[in-house]
Amino acid sequence: MVFWEGYLSDEAMGTFAPIIVYWLYAGMYQILPPLDQFRLHTRKEEEVKNLVPLNSVIKGVLLQQLAQATVAQLLFVMTCKANLSGFASQPSILVQIVQIIVAMLVMDTWQYFVHRYMHQNKFLYRHVHSQHHRLVVPYAIGALYNHPLEGLLLDTFGGAISFLISGMTARTAVVFFCFAVVKTVDDHCGLWLPGNIFHLLFQNNTAYHDIHHQLQGTKFNYSQPFFPIWDKLLGTHMPFNLVKRPEGGFEARPMKDQ
């Protein structure tokens, strides 16, 4: 039994929980003190380099989440089984873990190739993907700040395909989508915090994605949100050195693979 059973359906939780988790987790970063000693960019860089104000970022994220919620609800309705609670048909924990791993790999694959194509196609980059790169210095709330078409193709369709191919139930999808949201927000938070479990477990992390937002890294490190597998296989992996700045904080300095 899960805590929402009897109050909300698994389908409703799968639709709305990721949105709530996004704003709770990103909001936590937003209200933290400046933490200059852990920043990958100075606050001055964020003010000067970013080309879109916070209120526009928030509106853009809300628009994307509206589209995501609509597609998610339609997807769950179409795949809903006769057992409304989902409890009896819920697979074992081991099966669910395998399904989540499969979904992670499918999502990474989808996002890598769509993301890379949006950089290689000049029209799509100029009119669609460049909106996300207006945040040269990423921060948590801007993790899902994209052009609506990119949000639909990259994130919404990527999530739907991961859900369908993995064969997970709506209840398992709650866990997977919330985890994916937290990981995506963390990758854009702009902070290299000590003890961050994502930095310890994933090579694809805050500094890894920060490289992609830098001018010399825009053609590298496309992989999101979990593993750098496709970057390494297809020659778009750019490793980095994480060095301390004299004035405080860190800097992810890109270097080409040898």
C-alpha positions in Angstrom: 0.0 0.0 0.0 1.2 3.5 -0.7 0.3 6.7 1.1 -2.0 8.1 -1.6 -4.1 5.0 -2.0 -7.8 5.7 -1.2 -7.3 9.4 -1.9 -5.9 9.6 -5.4 -5.6 7.2 -8.3 -2.1 6.1 -9.4 -2.9 7.8 -12.7 -3.6 11.2 -11.0 -0.4 10.8 -8.9 1.6 10.0 -12.0 0.3 13.1 -13.7 0.6 15.7 -10.9 3.3 14.4 -8.5 6.2 15.2 -10.8 5.0 18.8 -11.1 4.7 19.2 -7.4 8.1 17.6 -6.9 9.6 19.9 -9.4 8.5 23.1 -7.7 9.3 21.7 -4.2 12.8 20.7 -5.2 13.6 23.6 -7.5 12.1 25.9 -4.9 14.4 24.6 -2.2 17.4 25.6 -4.3 15.8 29.0 -5.0 15.4 29.9 -1.3 18.9 28.6 -0.3 21.4 31.3 0.7 23.8 32.4 -2.0 26.3 29.6 -1.2 29.0 31.3 -3.3 31.6 28.8 -2.1 29.7 26.0 -4.0 28.6 27.9 -7.2 29.8 26.8 -10.7 29.4 30.4 -11.8 29.4 33.7 -9.9 26.2 35.5 -9.3 27.6 38.3 -11.5 27.9 35.9 -14.4 24.3 34.7 -13.9 23.1 38.3 -14.0 25.1 39.3 -17.0 25.0 36.2 -19.2 21.4 35.0 -18.8 19.1 36.4 -21.4 15.7 35.8 -19.8 14.2 37.0 -16.5 13.0 34.7 -13.8 9.3 35.5 -14.3 9.5 34.5 -18.0 11.3 31.3 -17.0 8.5 30.4 -14.5 5.8 31.0 -17.2 7.7 28.9 -19.7 8.0 26.0 -17.2 4.3 26.2 -16.3 3.4 26.0 -19.9 5.5 22.9 -20.5 4.1 21.3 -17.4 0.5 21.9 -18.6 1.3 20.1 -21.8 3.0 17.3 -19.9 0.1 16.8 -17.6 -2.3 16.7 -20.5 -0.3 14.1 -22.4 0.3 12.1 -19.2 -3.4 12.0 -18.4 -4.3 10.8 -21.9 -1.5 8.2 -21.8 -2.7 6.8 -18.4 -6.3 6.7 -19.5 -5.4 4.8 -22.7 -3.2 2.3 -20.8 -5.3 1.9 -17.7 -6.2 -1.7 -16.8 -9.4 -3.1 -15.4 -8.0 -3.0 -11.9 -8.4 0.6 -11.0 -6.2 0.5 -7.9 -3.3 -1.2 -9.6 -2.5 -3.1 -6.5 -3.2 -6.7 -7.5 -1.4 -6.3 -10.9 1.6 -4.5 -9.4 4.8 -6.5 -10.2 7.5 -7.4 -7.7 10.0 -4.9 -6.5 12.7 -6.6 -8.7 10.6 -6.3 -11.8 9.8 -2.7 -11.0 13.6 -1.9 -10.6 14.3 -3.5 -14.0 11.4 -1.5 -15.6 12.8 1.7 -14.1 16.3 0.9 -15.4 14.9 0.2 -18.9 12.9 3.5 -18.8 16.1 5.3 -17.8 18.0 3.9 -20.8 15.1 4.6 -23.2 14.7 8.2 -21.9 18.5 8.8 -22.3 18.4 7.4 -25.8 15.5 9.5 -26.9 16.7 12.7 -25.3 20.3 12.3 -26.7 19.3 11.9 -30.3 16.5 14.5 -30.3 18.7 17.0 -28.3 21.7 16.5 -30.6 19.5 16.9 -33.7 18.2 20.2 -32.3 21.8 21.4 -32.2 22.7 20.2 -35.6 19.6 21.5 -37.4 20.2 25.2 -37.7 16.5 26.0 -38.0 15.5 24.0 -35.0 18.3 25.4 -32.9 17.6 29.0 -33.9 13.8 28.9 -33.5 13.4 26.2 -30.8 16.3 24.9 -28.8 18.1 28.2 -28.4 15.4 29.2 -25.9 16.8 26.8 -23.4 20.3 28.1 -24.0 19.2 31.6 -23.1 20.1 30.4 -19.6 23.8 30.3 -20.1 24.2 29.9 -16.4 21.6 27.3 -15.5 19.7 27.3 -12.2 17.2 24.9 -10.7 13.9 26.5 -11.6 15.0 26.8 -15.2 15.6 23.1 -15.7 12.4 22.7 -17.8 12.6 26.1 -19.4 12.2 25.2 -23.1 10.4 26.2 -26.2 6.9 24.5 -26.0 7.7 22.4 -29.1 11.0 21.2 -27.5 9.2 20.4 -24.2 6.7 18.3 -26.2 9.3 16.4 -28.3 12.1 16.1 -25.9 10.6 15.7 -22.4 6.9 14.8 -22.8 7.3 12.3 -25.7 10.5 11.0 -24.1 8.6 10.3 -20.9 5.7 8.7 -22.7 7.9 6.4 -24.8 9.9 5.4 -21.7 6.7 4.5 -19.9 5.3 2.4 -22.8 8.5 0.5 -23.7 9.4 -0.3 -20.0 5.9 -1.7 -19.4 5.7 -0.1 -16.0 2.4 0.5 -14.2 1.1 4.0 -13.3 2.2 3.4 -9.7 5.8 2.6 -10.8 5.7 5.6 -13.1 5.1 7.9 -10.1 8.5 6.9 -8.7 10.3 7.0 -12.1 8.9 10.4 -13.2 9.5 12.0 -9.8 13.1 10.7 -9.8 13.7 11.9 -13.4 12.4 15.4 -12.4 14.6 15.6 -9.3 17.7 14.5 -11.4 16.9 17.0 -14.1 16.5 19.9 -11.6 19.7 18.9 -9.8 21.6 18.9 -13.1 20.6 22.5 -13.7 21.1 23.8 -10.1 24.5 25.3 -10.7 25.8 24.2 -7.4 28.5 21.6 -6.6 27.4 20.7 -3.1 29.4 18.4 -0.9 27.8 15.0 -0.4 25.4 15.4 -3.3 24.4 11.8 -4.0 23.8 12.5 -7.7 27.4 13.8 -8.0 28.6 10.6 -6.4 26.5 8.1 -8.4 26.3 9.7 -11.8 29.0 10.9 -14.2 26.2 12.9 -15.9 25.7 15.5 -13.2 25.5 19.3 -12.5 29.1 20.0 -13.8 28.7 17.6 -16.7 25.6 19.5 -18.0 27.1 22.9 -17.2 29.8 22.2 -19.8 27.0 21.8 -22.4 25.7 25.3 -21.5 29.2 26.9 -22.0 30.1 28.2 -25.5 32.9 25.7 -26.0 30.7 22.8 -24.9 27.5 23.3 -26.9 28.4 20.5 -29.3 29.2 18.1 -26.5 27.6 16.4 -23.5 24.1 16.1 -25.0 23.2 13.2 -22.7 20.4 13.8 -20.2 19.3 13.0 -17.6 21.0 9.9 -16.4 24.1 8.4 -18.1 26.7 9.7 -20.5 26.7 6.4 -22.6 25.7 7.9 -25.9 28.1 10.8 -25.6 31.0 8.4 -25.0 29.9 6.0 -27.8 29.4 8.7 -30.4 32.3 11.0 -29.7 30.4 13.9 -28.1 31.8 13.4 -24.6 33.7 16.3 -23.2 35.3 15.6 -19.8 36.1 18.4 -17.4 38.3 19.5 -14.6 36.6 20.8 -11.5 38.8 23.5 -10.0 38.3 26.0 -7.2 38.2 29.6 -8.1 40.4 32.0 -6.0 37.4 34.2 -5.2 35.3 31.2 -4.1 33.2 28.5 -5.7 34.2 26.0 -8.5 34.6 26.1 -12.2 34.0 23.2 -14.6 36.8 23.6 -17.2 36.1 21.5 -20.3 38.8 19.5 -22.0 38.7 17.3 -25.1 38.9 13.5 -24.8 42.4 12.3 -25.5 
